Structures are given as C-alpha cells and as structure tokens.
Amino acid sequence: MKGRKVIPDSIKARSGTLRSSRKRGELTVSLSDKIPPPPDDLTKREKDIYFSTTNELYRLNLLQNLAIPAIVMYCTYVATWLDARENINKLKIVYVQKNKKGEEIPKLNPYFRVMNESFDRAKFLIVEFGMTPSSWTKILGLAKKVSENSNDKDFT
C-alpha cells in the first residue's frame, strides 16, 4: 500500500492527535477493570506466571478481557517449558541407553522436544501480546513518529 502508514485511532488518542473528523471507526476491545482470578485447574507455577503476566499487562493498561484464555495458554506453555528444562538439567540433553545386545546408544532426551515445542507456542503468544523487544521498538517508534509530527496539519 502506497502513502502514509495508517496510525490506529487508539495511538492517536494517546498522543493527543485524534480528531473526531478523522476517526476511522475501528473495532475496539474493552480493557479489564481488574485482574480476573486464574482458573482453578492451573498449577502453582502456572498461577505464578499468570499473576506476573496479568499484573504487568494491567499496569500497562493492555489487559483485555478477551485475552485471558490466551494468557492462560501462555502460562501453561511457559510452565511446561520450565518443567522440561528442569528435567533436561537433571538427565542432560543426550543420555545413553543400552539395547538388547548390550550396546550403548545415545538418545535425545524426549523432554528436549517438549521444551522446544512449548517455547515455540509461548513465543507465538508473546508476539501476539506485543511482549517482545521487536514489538516494543515498533510501538515506541510509531509513538515517536506521532509525537514528532503532531504539529503537522495533514498528519493529525
């Protein structure tokens, strides 16, 4: 798409450059007015991750009611990754198993694959929540552009 990149109304509103004549009528999602309790079936580790994640998102005014199920999935994946990593630290990544002939065969710890899959799924969700350094630079860069151009009549 050629021309200026479209800046969401929410970013314009936060930077003070939103004019009612230029609102685009974007879909809005309600923010949580409080942190909902975690589901009862989460483990202690998952609940700890849930509280640290939701507290930070709430503090940044980014916690949305619709995001809670995805946050719970994220907590499960991170806890699974931590559990698998602990298991690997105990048994190592490669272990030796003897076959029927008594020969030693090196085997990859099955928790290594569990750890990698959990990492990939958690990484997918943190990108969706904007919790990666590249997401922060995009958000900060766009906010900086908005503030630098706030005096530009065509931009606001």
C-alpha positions, 0 to 999 in steps of 0.5 A: 500500500502506497502513502502514509502508514495508517496510525490506529485511532487508539495511538492517536488518542494517546498522543493527543492527535485524534480528531473526531473528523478523522476517526476511522471507526475501528473495532475496539476491545474493552480493557479489564477493570481488574485482574480476573482470578486464574482458573482453578485447574492451573498449577502453582507455577502456572498461577505464578506466571499468570499473576506476573503476566496479568499484573504487568499487562494491567499496569500497562493498561493492555489487559483485555478481557478477551485475552485471558484464555490466551494468557492462560495458554501462555502460562501453561506453555511457559510452565511446561517449558520450565518443567522440561528444562528442569528435567533436561538439567537433571538427565542432560540433553543426550543420555545413553541407553543400552539395547538388547545386545548390550550396546550403548546408544545415545538418545535425545532426551524426549523432554528436549522436544517438549521444551522446544515445542512449548517455547515455540507456542509461548513465543507465538503468544508473546508476539501476539501480546506485543511482549517482545523487544521487536514489538516494543521498538515498533510501538515506541517508534510509531509513538515517536513518529506521532509525537514528532509530527503532531504539529503537522496539519495533514498528519493529525 
